[in-house]
Amino acid sequence: MHSHLPITLAGTELWLLAGKAIFWPGQQALLIADLHLGKAAAYRRLGQPVPHGTTDDNLARLDALLAAYPARRLIVLGDFLHAPESRAPATLQRLANWRASQPQLAITLIRGNHDRRAGDPPSSLGIEVVPEPLLLGPLALQHEPRPHPTHSVLAGHLHPAFSLRGRGRQSVRLPCFCIGERLSLLPAFGAFTGSMNIEPAGGQRIYLVGEGGVWPLAVAESGVTPG
């Protein structure tokens, strides 16, 4: 089990990170999906008793990755903010403080379904916002997991996870990368996002994330579809 695991996809080297992100050495880019910043704040505004500090946790984990890997660019594969209610003054101030600590970092957001509802981040954050797909080298960077006619797709949206089952009905559910030649999924980066169980399809491979490591799951060629 390693803190990062190099793979080759569409002829380019990518590092799958235990921090639920991908580092792309050739582009000096860190790729993450589905932050859903301000989700807890949005739920609290609806009267739901949810935890505080999730935005700080997300940004601290992001800082740790940026310190560990030589990324000059951060690319977010959709769902930066969770909802209009996420634009609470306290949440936006935390984001402003974080951005001030990373002034040299180029940031690109590929709009996801939650971004269209929440609205683009404040312009003061200096984030480039683009529609999907963002074509970069041999890859199509998207939020929605739809195949692209010419490029291998990296996408978010589904928050993939995989359940490991042992004897005596024990089970553990872990976030995962699902990697295929034509379509690959990143786990949700956000700490308060939920997840969806999937199974590999069409030659896809599962890479599990947990306990500070990432490792490949040995699976049979079952041909089952995500569920």
Buried (B, 14 or more C-beta within 10 A) or exposed (E): EEEBBEBEBBEBEBBBBBBBBBBBBEBEBBBBBBBBBBBBBBBBBEEEEEEEEBBEBBBEBBEEBBEBBEBEBBBBBBBBBBBEBBBBEEBBEBBEEBBEEBEEBBBBBBBBEBBEEBEBBBEEBEBEBEEBBBEBBEBBBBBBBEEBEEBBBBBBBBBBBBEEEEEEEEEEEBBBBBBBEBBBBBBBBBBBBEBEBBBBBEEBBBBBBBEEEBBBEEEEEEEEEBE
